[in-house]
């Protein structure tokens, strides 16, 4: 089956799973700015704007280094960052 066309405003993140970054970040009592800074301190480029886009499912993170940096700061596994629907 060929991939379907995206509707205006629809993102790949919404199609493949829901980002749980906001819940994980808040559980650690970190702001978006603090999370981004701690990830940058690990040598991975990440802005608080990008964190916000991930959290709103407006952008999907495909960079393994970014995923590893975020998961390291949050003390979770990369797999914990997204919730995938059963299908």
N, CA, C and O atoms as a GROMACS GRO file, in nm:
protein
  348
    1UNK      N    1   0.085  -0.118   0.000
    1UNK     CA    2   0.000   0.000   0.000
    1UNK      C    3   0.089   0.124   0.000
    1UNK      O    4   0.176   0.135   0.087
    2UNK      N    5   0.072   0.216  -0.092
    2UNK     CA    6   0.154   0.337  -0.097
    2UNK      C    7   0.120   0.429   0.020
    2UNK      O    8   0.006   0.430   0.068
    3UNK      N    9   0.219   0.508   0.068
    3UNK     CA   10   0.189   0.599   0.178
    3UNK      C   11   0.087   0.704   0.135
    3UNK      O   12   0.089   0.750   0.021
    4UNK      N   13  -0.001   0.739   0.225
    4UNK     CA   14  -0.102   0.839   0.191
    4UNK      C   15  -0.045   0.979   0.203
    4UNK      O   16   0.052   1.002   0.275
    5UNK      N   17  -0.106   1.070   0.134
    5UNK     CA   18  -0.063   1.210   0.138
    5UNK      C   19  -0.101   1.270   0.273
    5UNK      O   20  -0.204   1.235   0.331
    6UNK      N   21  -0.019   1.359   0.322
    6UNK     CA   22  -0.048   1.427   0.447
    6UNK      C   23  -0.142   1.545   0.422
    6UNK      O   24  -0.129   1.615   0.322
    7UNK      N   25  -0.234   1.564   0.512
    7UNK     CA   26  -0.322   1.680   0.506
    7UNK      C   27  -0.247   1.799   0.562
    7UNK      O   28  -0.153   1.782   0.640
    8UNK      N   29  -0.287   1.919   0.524
    8UNK     CA   30  -0.221   2.039   0.575
    8UNK      C   31  -0.229   2.039   0.727
    8UNK      O   32  -0.337   2.022   0.784
    9UNK      N   33  -0.116   2.058   0.793
    9UNK     CA   34  -0.111   2.062   0.937
    9UNK      C   35  -0.088   1.926   1.003
    9UNK      O   36  -0.059   1.920   1.122
   10UNK      N   37  -0.100   1.818   0.928
   10UNK     CA   38  -0.078   1.686   0.984
   10UNK      C   39   0.072   1.659   0.984
   10UNK      O   40   0.144   1.699   0.893
   11UNK      N   41   0.118   1.592   1.086
   11UNK     CA   42   0.262   1.566   1.095
   11UNK      C   43   0.288   1.417   1.108
   11UNK      O   44   0.199   1.340   1.144
   12UNK      N   45   0.409   1.378   1.078
   12UNK     CA   46   0.450   1.240   1.092
   12UNK      C   47   0.440   1.197   1.239
   12UNK      O   48   0.406   1.083   1.267
   13UNK      N   49   0.471   1.288   1.331
   13UNK     CA   50   0.466   1.252   1.473
   13UNK      C   51   0.327   1.205   1.512
   13UNK      O   52   0.314   1.108   1.587
   14UNK      N   53   0.225   1.270   1.464
   14UNK     CA   54   0.090   1.230   1.497
   14UNK      C   55   0.056   1.096   1.435
   14UNK      O   56  -0.025   1.020   1.489
   15UNK      N   57   0.116   1.067   1.324
   15UNK     CA   58   0.088   0.944   1.253
   15UNK      C   59   0.154   0.823   1.315
   15UNK      O   60   0.098   0.714   1.314
   16UNK      N   61   0.274   0.839   1.370
   16UNK     CA   62   0.345   0.722   1.420
   16UNK      C   63   0.332   0.703   1.570
   16UNK      O   64   0.354   0.592   1.619
   17UNK      N   65   0.299   0.804   1.644
   17UNK     CA   66   0.289   0.789   1.788
   17UNK      C   67   0.278   0.924   1.856
   17UNK      O   68   0.290   1.029   1.793
   18UNK      N   69   0.254   0.918   1.985
   18UNK     CA   70   0.239   1.041   2.062
   18UNK      C   71   0.365   1.062   2.145
   18UNK      O   72   0.412   0.970   2.213
   19UNK      N   73   0.418   1.182   2.139
   19UNK     CA   74   0.538   1.216   2.215
   19UNK      C   75   0.502   1.231   2.362
   19UNK      O   76   0.408   1.302   2.398
   20UNK      N   77   0.577   1.164   2.448
   20UNK     CA   78   0.554   1.170   2.592
   20UNK      C   79   0.655   1.259   2.663
   20UNK      O   80   0.667   1.256   2.786
   21UNK      N   81   0.727   1.337   2.585
   21UNK     CA   82   0.834   1.420   2.639
   21UNK      C   83   0.783   1.515   2.747
   21UNK      O   84   0.846   1.529   2.851
   22UNK      N   85   0.670   1.581   2.724
   22UNK     CA   86   0.618   1.678   2.821
   22UNK      C   87   0.594   1.612   2.958
   22UNK      O   88   0.634   1.666   3.061
   23UNK      N   89   0.530   1.496   2.957
   23UNK     CA   90   0.501   1.426   3.082
   23UNK      C   91   0.630   1.385   3.153
   23UNK      O   92   0.642   1.401   3.275
   24UNK      N   93   0.726   1.333   3.078
   24UNK     CA   94   0.853   1.291   3.137
   24UNK      C   95   0.932   1.411   3.190
   24UNK      O   96   0.991   1.404   3.298
   25UNK      N   97   0.932   1.520   3.114
   25UNK     CA   98   1.004   1.641   3.156
   25UNK      C   99   0.944   1.698   3.283
   25UNK      O  100   1.016   1.734   3.376
   26UNK      N  101   0.811   1.708   3.287
   26UNK     CA  102   0.744   1.764   3.405
   26UNK      C  103   0.763   1.675   3.528
   26UNK      O  104   0.773   1.725   3.640
   27UNK      N  105   0.769   1.545   3.508
   27UNK     CA  106   0.792   1.453   3.620
   27UNK      C  107   0.930   1.478   3.684
   27UNK      O  108   0.948   1.456   3.803
   28UNK      N  109   1.025   1.524   3.603
   28UNK     CA  110   1.159   1.558   3.652
   28UNK      C  111   1.168   1.704   3.697
   28UNK      O  112   1.275   1.751   3.738
   29UNK      N  113   1.055   1.775   3.689
   29UNK     CA  114   1.046   1.916   3.729
   29UNK      C  115   1.147   2.005   3.653
   29UNK      O  116   1.213   2.091   3.711
   30UNK      N  117   1.156   1.980   3.522
   30UNK     CA  118   1.243   2.059   3.435
   30UNK      C  119   1.160   2.144   3.341
   30UNK      O  120   1.055   2.099   3.294
   31UNK      N  121   1.204   2.264   3.315
   31UNK     CA  122   1.141   2.347   3.212
   31UNK      C  123   1.197   2.304   3.076
   31UNK      O  124   1.295   2.230   3.070
   32UNK      N  125   1.136   2.352   2.970
   32UNK     CA  126   1.188   2.323   2.836
   32UNK      C  127   1.328   2.382   2.821
   32UNK      O  128   1.415   2.320   2.760
   33UNK      N  129   1.349   2.500   2.876
   33UNK     CA  130   1.480   2.566   2.869
   33UNK      C  131   1.585   2.484   2.944
   33UNK      O  132   1.696   2.465   2.894
   34UNK      N  133   1.549   2.436   3.064
   34UNK     CA  134   1.644   2.356   3.142
   34UNK      C  135   1.677   2.224   3.074
   34UNK      O  136   1.793   2.183   3.071
   35UNK      N  137   1.575   2.159   3.018
   35UNK     CA  138   1.600   2.034   2.947
   35UNK      C  139   1.694   2.056   2.830
   35UNK      O  140   1.792   1.983   2.813
   36UNK      N  141   1.665   2.157   2.749
   36UNK     CA  142   1.749   2.186   2.632
   36UNK      C  143   1.893   2.216   2.674
   36UNK      O  144   1.987   2.170   2.610
   37UNK      N  145   1.911   2.294   2.782
   37UNK     CA  146   2.045   2.327   2.828
   37UNK      C  147   2.120   2.202   2.873
   37UNK      O  148   2.237   2.185   2.840
   38UNK      N  149   2.055   2.115   2.948
   38UNK     CA  150   2.121   1.993   2.996
   38UNK      C  151   2.160   1.902   2.880
   38UNK      O  152   2.265   1.837   2.883
   39UNK      N  153   2.076   1.895   2.779
   39UNK     CA  154   2.109   1.815   2.661
   39UNK      C  155   2.227   1.878   2.587
   39UNK      O  156   2.318   1.808   2.544
   40UNK      N  157   2.226   2.011   2.574
   40UNK     CA  158   2.340   2.080   2.510
   40UNK      C  159   2.468   2.058   2.589
   40UNK      O  160   2.575   2.045   2.530
   41UNK      N  161   2.458   2.053   2.724
   41UNK     CA  162   2.576   2.026   2.808
   41UNK      C  163   2.638   1.890   2.778
   41UNK      O  164   2.755   1.866   2.807
   42UNK      N  165   2.558   1.799   2.721
   42UNK     CA  166   2.610   1.668   2.680
   42UNK      C  167   2.673   1.674   2.541
   42UNK      O  168   2.724   1.573   2.491
   43UNK      N  169   2.668   1.791   2.477
   43UNK     CA  170   2.728   1.808   2.345
   43UNK      C  171   2.632   1.788   2.231
   43UNK      O  172   2.674   1.772   2.116
   44UNK      N  173   2.501   1.788   2.261
   44UNK     CA  174   2.399   1.767   2.158
   44UNK      C  175   2.322   1.897   2.140
   44UNK      O  176   2.271   1.954   2.236
   45UNK      N  177   2.313   1.945   2.016
   45UNK     CA  178   2.245   2.070   1.986
   45UNK      C  179   2.094   2.053   2.001
   45UNK      O  180   2.034   1.972   1.930
   46UNK      N  181   2.032   2.128   2.092
   46UNK     CA  182   1.888   2.123   2.113
   46UNK      C  183   1.843   2.256   2.171
   46UNK      O  184   1.900   2.304   2.269
   47UNK      N  185   1.740   2.314   2.111
   47UNK     CA  186   1.686   2.440   2.161
   47UNK      C  187   1.555   2.415   2.234
   47UNK      O  188   1.490   2.313   2.213
   48UNK      N  189   1.517   2.510   2.319
   48UNK     CA  190   1.389   2.497   2.388
   48UNK      C  191   1.272   2.506   2.289
   48UNK      O  192   1.167   2.448   2.314
   49UNK      N  193   1.290   2.576   2.178
   49UNK     CA  194   1.187   2.583   2.075
   49UNK      C  195   1.165   2.444   2.014
   49UNK      O  196   1.051   2.404   1.990
   50UNK      N  197   1.272   2.373   1.991
   50UNK     CA  198   1.261   2.238   1.936
   50UNK      C  199   1.194   2.144   2.036
   50UNK      O  200   1.112   2.061   1.997
   51UNK      N  201   1.228   2.157   2.164
   51UNK     CA  202   1.162   2.077   2.267
   51UNK      C  203   1.011   2.101   2.262
   51UNK      O  204   0.932   2.007   2.269
   52UNK      N  205   0.972   2.227   2.251
   52UNK     CA  206   0.830   2.262   2.243
   52UNK      C  207   0.764   2.199   2.121
   52UNK      O  208   0.652   2.149   2.130
   53UNK      N  209   0.831   2.202   2.008
   53UNK     CA  210   0.776   2.141   1.886
   53UNK      C  211   0.761   1.991   1.901
   53UNK      O  212   0.662   1.934   1.854
   54UNK      N  213   0.857   1.925   1.966
   54UNK     CA  214   0.845   1.781   1.992
   54UNK      C  215   0.723   1.755   2.080
   54UNK      O  216   0.643   1.666   2.051
   55UNK      N  217   0.710   1.833   2.186
   55UNK     CA  218   0.602   1.811   2.282
   55UNK      C  219   0.464   1.832   2.221
   55UNK      O  220   0.367   1.766   2.261
   56UNK      N  221   0.454   1.922   2.126
   56UNK     CA  222   0.324   1.948   2.060
   56UNK      C  223   0.302   1.860   1.937
   56UNK      O  224   0.206   1.879   1.863
   57UNK      N  225   0.392   1.763   1.916
   57UNK     CA  226   0.386   1.674   1.799
   57UNK      C  227   0.388   1.752   1.668
   57UNK      O  228   0.329   1.709   1.569
   58UNK      N  229   0.455   1.866   1.668
   58UNK     CA  230   0.471   1.943   1.544
   58UNK      C  231   0.598   1.903   1.471
   58UNK      O  232   0.619   1.939   1.355
   59UNK      N  233   0.683   1.829   1.541
   59UNK     CA  234   0.811   1.787   1.483
   59UNK      C  235   0.847   1.654   1.547
   59UNK      O  236   0.824   1.632   1.666
   60UNK      N  237   0.903   1.566   1.468
   60UNK     CA  238   0.947   1.437   1.520
   60UNK      C  239   1.099   1.434   1.524
   60UNK      O  240   1.166   1.484   1.433
   61UNK      N  241   1.151   1.377   1.628
   61UNK     CA  242   1.296   1.368   1.643
   61UNK      C  243   1.344   1.239   1.578
   61UNK      O  244   1.306   1.130   1.619
   62UNK      N  245   1.427   1.253   1.477
   62UNK     CA  246   1.483   1.135   1.409
   62UNK      C  247   1.633   1.122   1.434
   62UNK      O  248   1.696   1.027   1.387
   63UNK      N  249   1.690   1.216   1.508
   63UNK     CA  250   1.834   1.214   1.534
   63UNK      C  251   1.861   1.131   1.659
   63UNK      O  252   1.817   1.166   1.768
   64UNK      N  253   1.932   1.021   1.642
   64UNK     CA  254   1.957   0.930   1.754
   64UNK      C  255   2.034   0.996   1.866
   64UNK      O  256   2.012   0.965   1.983
   65UNK      N  257   2.126   1.087   1.834
   65UNK     CA  258   2.201   1.155   1.938
   65UNK      C  259   2.111   1.245   2.023
   65UNK      O  260   2.128   1.254   2.145
   66UNK      N  261   2.016   1.312   1.958
   66UNK     CA  262   1.921   1.395   2.031
   66UNK      C  263   1.834   1.308   2.121
   66UNK      O  264   1.811   1.342   2.237
   67UNK      N  265   1.784   1.197   2.067
   67UNK     CA  266   1.702   1.106   2.145
   67UNK      C  267   1.779   1.052   2.265
   67UNK      O  268   1.725   1.043   2.375
   68UNK      N  269   1.904   1.015   2.244
   68UNK     CA  270   1.986   0.964   2.354
   68UNK      C  271   2.013   1.071   2.458
   68UNK      O  272   2.009   1.044   2.578
   69UNK      N  273   2.040   1.193   2.413
   69UNK     CA  274   2.064   1.303   2.506
   69UNK      C  275   1.942   1.333   2.592
   69UNK      O  276   1.953   1.350   2.713
   70UNK      N  277   1.826   1.340   2.528
   70UNK     CA  278   1.702   1.365   2.601
   70UNK      C  279   1.675   1.253   2.700
   70UNK      O  280   1.643   1.279   2.816
   71UNK      N  281   1.687   1.130   2.655
   71UNK     CA  282   1.658   1.017   2.744
   71UNK      C  283   1.759   1.010   2.860
   71UNK      O  284   1.722   0.974   2.971
   72UNK      N  285   1.882   1.044   2.834
   72UNK     CA  286   1.982   1.045   2.942
   72UNK      C  287   1.947   1.150   3.048
   72UNK      O  288   1.951   1.121   3.168
   73UNK      N  289   1.913   1.270   3.004
   73UNK     CA  290   1.878   1.376   3.098
   73UNK      C  291   1.753   1.338   3.177
   73UNK      O  292   1.746   1.365   3.297
   74UNK      N  293   1.656   1.277   3.112
   74UNK     CA  294   1.531   1.241   3.178
   74UNK      C  295   1.539   1.108   3.254
   74UNK      O  296   1.447   1.073   3.327
   75UNK      N  297   1.648   1.036   3.238
   75UNK     CA  298   1.665   0.909   3.309
   75UNK      C  299   1.569   0.801   3.261
   75UNK      O  300   1.518   0.722   3.341
   76UNK      N  301   1.546   0.799   3.131
   76UNK     CA  302   1.454   0.700   3.075
   76UNK      C  303   1.518   0.635   2.952
   76UNK      O  304   1.628   0.674   2.910
   77UNK      N  305   1.451   0.538   2.896
   77UNK     CA  306   1.496   0.472   2.774
   77UNK      C  307   1.438   0.549   2.655
   77UNK      O  308   1.332   0.611   2.666
   78UNK      N  309   1.507   0.544   2.544
   78UNK     CA  310   1.458   0.611   2.422
   78UNK      C  311   1.315   0.567   2.389
   78UNK      O  312   1.233   0.649   2.347
   79UNK      N  313   1.285   0.440   2.408
   79UNK     CA  314   1.151   0.388   2.378
   79UNK      C  315   1.041   0.454   2.462
   79UNK      O  316   0.924   0.453   2.424
   80UNK      N  317   1.079   0.511   2.576
   80UNK     CA  318   0.981   0.575   2.664
   80UNK      C  319   0.937   0.713   2.614
   80UNK      O  320   0.841   0.769   2.666
   81UNK      N  321   1.005   0.767   2.514
   81UNK     CA  322   0.975   0.902   2.467
   81UNK      C  323   0.850   0.911   2.380
   81UNK      O  324   0.791   1.018   2.366
   82UNK      N  325   0.808   0.799   2.322
   82UNK     CA  326   0.689   0.796   2.236
   82UNK      C  327   0.596   0.683   2.276
   82UNK      O  328   0.641   0.576   2.317
   83UNK      N  329   0.470   0.707   2.263
   83UNK     CA  330   0.368   0.605   2.286
   83UNK      C  331   0.312   0.570   2.150
   83UNK      O  332   0.266   0.658   2.077
   84UNK      N  333   0.316   0.442   2.116
   84UNK     CA  334   0.270   0.398   1.985
   84UNK      C  335   0.135   0.329   1.996
   84UNK      O  336   0.114   0.249   2.087
   85UNK      N  337   0.045   0.358   1.905
   85UNK     CA  338  -0.087   0.294   1.910
   85UNK      C  339  -0.075   0.146   1.875
   85UNK      O  340   0.012   0.105   1.799
   86UNK      N  341  -0.164   0.067   1.933
   86UNK     CA  342  -0.170  -0.075   1.899
   86UNK      C  343  -0.233  -0.090   1.762
   86UNK      O  344  -0.344  -0.042   1.739
   87UNK      N  345  -0.163  -0.155   1.672
   87UNK     CA  346  -0.221  -0.177   1.539
   87UNK      C  347  -0.157  -0.296   1.473
   87UNK      O  348  -0.192  -0.330   1.360
   0.00000   0.00000   0.00000
